[in-house]
Amino acid sequence: MHFEELIKTIKERREVLQVTQETLAELSGVGLRTLKQFESGKGNPTLLTLSKLADVLGMEVNLNVKNLSRKE
């Protein structure tokens, strides 16, 4: 998933649940400024921050690492 799509998904989920940015920040322990920057596409959240936001919204963040085996 591309970063823009991730932002859109989290923002849409927050809006569907009718949760304000202030409430999401408080419940997740993520700073309001950090959340606003993320939703505006200006922030660079850590995986932990994304996980905290997703958890409050009933979502889950998964990280998949590609197998980059060398071909010799």
C-alpha positions as a printed Julia matrix, in Angstrom:
72×3 Matrix{Float64}:
   0.0     0.0    0.0
   1.35    3.41  -0.93
   1.71    6.07   1.74
  -1.04    8.26   0.24
  -3.43    5.31   0.27
  -2.53    4.55   3.9
  -3.29    8.15   4.9
  -6.63    8.03   3.07
  -7.59    4.69   4.64
  -6.88    5.81   8.2
  -8.58    9.18   7.73
 -11.68    7.56   6.18
 -11.89    5.02   9.01
 -11.67    7.82  11.58
 -14.47    9.71   9.83
 -16.69    6.62   9.48
 -16.36    6.04  13.22
 -17.08    9.74  13.79
 -13.91   10.2   15.81
 -12.34   13.64  15.84
  -8.62   14.13  15.4
  -8.47   15.35  18.99
 -10.16   12.2   20.32
  -8.02    9.88  18.2
  -4.87   11.63  19.37
  -5.93   11.32  23.0
  -7.0     7.67  22.8
  -3.93    6.58  20.85
  -1.35    8.58  22.76
  -0.21   10.2   19.52
   0.27   13.97  19.55
  -2.44   15.99  17.85
   0.14   17.85  15.8
   1.64   14.53  14.65
  -1.8    13.25  13.64
  -2.67   16.43  11.76
   0.64   16.34   9.89
   0.09   12.68   9.01
  -3.43   13.26   7.7
  -2.28   16.23   5.64
   0.48   14.14   4.07
   3.27   16.2    5.61
   4.29   13.9    8.44
   6.52   10.88   8.49
   5.05    8.64  11.2
   6.9     5.72  12.69
   5.54    2.21  12.49
   4.7     2.48  16.2
   2.66    5.63  15.6
   0.76    3.99  12.75
   0.14    0.95  14.92
  -1.25    3.08  17.77
  -3.63    4.92  15.43
  -4.75    1.72  13.72
  -5.35   -0.04  17.04
  -7.75    2.65  18.26
  -9.57    2.52  14.92
  -9.95   -1.28  15.05
  -7.4    -1.79  12.31
  -4.11   -3.61  12.08
  -0.79   -2.67  10.52
   1.21   -5.47   8.91
   4.76   -5.19   7.67
   5.91   -7.5    4.92
   9.57   -7.73   4.05
  10.47   -8.78   0.54
  12.89  -11.62   0.06
  15.66  -10.0   -1.92
  17.81  -13.01  -2.64
  20.76  -12.38  -4.9
  21.05  -14.04  -8.23
  24.64  -14.82  -9.06
